[in-house]
Amino acid sequence: MGRRIEGFDLKVVVITGASAGIGLAATYKFIAKGFRVINLSRRQCPNQDVMSIATDLSNPAFFEEIGAELLTHVQGADAIHLIHNASRYLNDSALTTTDESLTSVFQTNVVAPNTLNRHLVPSMKSGSSIIVVGSTLAEKAVSGCFSYVTSKHAQVGLMRSLCQDLAGTGIHTLMVCPGFTDTEMLRSHVPDDAMDGVAAMSAFGRLIEPEEIAETIVWATENPVVNGSVIHANLGQIEQ
């Protein structure tokens, strides 16, 4: 799997959390464009054309368990696109969140991306990219999700620092910040009877489809002119 087929460019996409939602939708978009897609998550990706490597990003030692296998499958790729999509969300408060709880969220949302960056960048050639799936809460805050907001703000710094440190390599970075997207994560935190109110917070009066964000992610990998940018993909969110 790690070798290029003669006469074809080997393009690899590594997506964290591609077993559902935005990550899953992105797998179909990339497969259609001829990419080899690798999913890193605890659950198997339902897309049978995707290679899934089972791992728990909340485990600080996750790369020690999967690193050799992952690096084998990206070896020799003409371009590697790393999509940091997996995320952990807790309903918590800045007034009561313990250090242990905050650290656990940062492990998945910030530290694991840093681990993957450190190990995969040496294999990336010019034309590769690192895309972070953020949130509207990467640049604003609301009550009741302290650790998520804080980690998403940290992701902005991670992405922008990458942009600076990768200067001259031909590898570009970007953060895509979805608005309210109809995913398993959203529905697990918003009651059904409140969903219409959430949809009404968009200028289009509806939830975003995961496929719309997936298309934006694919576009981001193809356009290095947006290097270092934060793009809000939220249908024009109405501020309350």
N, C-alpha and C positions, 0 to 999 in steps of 0.2 A: 504493500500500500504506500510506502514511503518513496517509491521511485516514479519518475516521470515516464509516461508513455511516449515513445519516440514520435515526434511530429506534433505533439500537443503541449500547450503550456499547462503546468500544474498550478492551479489556483486553489488555495485552501482557506476555509473560513472556520474559525474556532469560536463557538458561541456558548457562553455559560447560561445555564437555565433554559435550554431550548426544548424542554419537554412539554411546555405549555405557553399560552399567551403570545406575547410579542416575539419571543425567541423561536417558538415553533413556527409562527407565521413567516419569520425570516428564513427558516430553513428551506421552505418551498421556493421562495424568491431566488435564493442563491443556487439551489439545485437546478432551477430552470435556466440559469446562466452558465451552467457547466462547472460549478465549483464542487470540490470535495468539502463536505460539511461535517464537522466534528462537534458533538454536543458534550458538554461537561456538566453533569447534574446528577442528583441522586436517582432520578427516575429515567427510564428509557424514553427516548424520543419516539413519538408515534409515527413519525415519518420514516418509513422503512429504508429510504435512500440515505439516511443519516447514520454515521458511525457514532454510537454513544459510548462514552467512557464514564463509568459510574464513579462519582466522587462526591464528597461532602465539603463544600467550600468553607463551611464553618469550622472545619478541623484545621488548625494551623499547620498540620503536617500533611495536608492533602497532596501537595506536589511530590513529596517523597514517595507516595504510593502510586501515582499515575505518570510521573514525569518522563520516565524512560519510554513508556508506550506512546505518550503524546508526541514527544520529540521525534520518534521514529516515523510517525504518520505525517509530520510536516516537513520532514527532511527533503531537501532539494526543491521545495516549492518555489515557483517564480514570484509568487506573491502570497503573503499570509495576511488575512484580515482577522483581527482579534476583537470580538464583540463582547464587551462586559455588560451582560444583560441581567444576570442573576442578582437578586436583591432581597434583603430581609427587612420586613416592616413590622414594627411593634407599636401598639397604642400605649404611649408612655408620656411622662411629664418631666421637664427639666428640674422640677422641684423634688422628685422622688426617685428618679432612675439611678440604679446602683452602678458603680464603676464596672462591675462584672457584666451587667446587662448591656451597657454601652459598648464595652469591649467586644462582646459577642456580635453585635450588629456591625461594628467596624471591621471585624474579621471577614465577614462575607462581603460587605459593600466596598471596602477600601483596601484592606490588607491582601485579600485574595487577588484582586486585580493587580496590585503591585507585584505579587509573587509571579503571576503569569507574565506580566510585562518583562520582569527581570530575566526570566528564563526563555521567553520566546523572541524577544527583540534581536538577540544575536543570530537567529535564523531568518530574520526578515530582510528582504531585499527592497531596493527602491521600488515604489509602487504599492507597498503594503500600507496598512492603516491600523489604528487602534481606535475603536469607537466605544464610547461610554454611553449607556442608556441611563439617563438621569431622571429628572422629574421637574415639574414646575416648582417644586419645593427645593430645588437646588439653588434658587436665587431669591426665595421668599420663605416665610414660615407661617404656620398655623399652629394652634394649640393641639396637644394630644398626640403628637408623633415626634417627640424630641430627638430620639436617636436616629430616626430616619432622616429628618431634616438636617441634622448635624452631619451625618455621613454623606448626604447628597451634596451639601456645600463643600465637603472635603473632596468629593469626586471632581468638582470643578477645578480645584487647585491641582489635583493629580493630573487631570487632562492638560491644563495649561502649562504645568511644569514639564510634562512630557513633550509638548510642542517645542519648548525652548531647548530641552536637552537632546532632542532628536534632530535639531537643525543640521542640515547638510546630509542627512541620511536618505532623503527621499521618502521617508515614512511620515504620514500625516495623522493628525488626531482630531477628534471632534466629539462633542457631547450633544446627543439628541435628547431633548427633554419633553416627553409625552405629557399631554394633559390627561383628562379622565378617559382611560381606555378600557374597553369592555374585556377585562381579563379575569382570570381566576382570583388573582390577588385583590383586585378592586371589589369583586363580589363577596370576598371573604371578610371584607372590612366595612362594607356598606349594606345595610338592610335593604331588602327588596322594595319596601315601601318608601325608601328614601332615594331610590335610583333615579326617578324622574326629576327630582330636585337637583341632583348632581348633574344630570344631562343638561338641565336648564342653565348651568353655569358656563356653558359654551355658547358663543355667539351664533352657532348653528343649531343650538337646542338639541343636541344629540351626543351620545358617547362616540369616541373615536374607535374605529375598528383596528384590531391588532395588525391587520394587513397594511393599513395606512402608515403605521409607524415602521413596519418592516420595509416598506418601499422607501421610506425616508432613510433608513439605515443603509440599504443597498446604494442609494444615491450618494450617501456620505462617503462610502468606500471608494466611489468612482471619481470624486471631485476634490483633489488636494488643495484647490484654491480656498477652501473653507478651513484650512488648517488652523487649529487652535480656537475654533469658534464654538459658541453655545447656541444651538438652534432650538427654539421652542416650537414644538409641533402640537398645538393644543386647540386648533380651530378658532382661536381668538377667545381666550378665557375671559369671562366677565368678572371683574374685580368686585368683591363684596365690601 
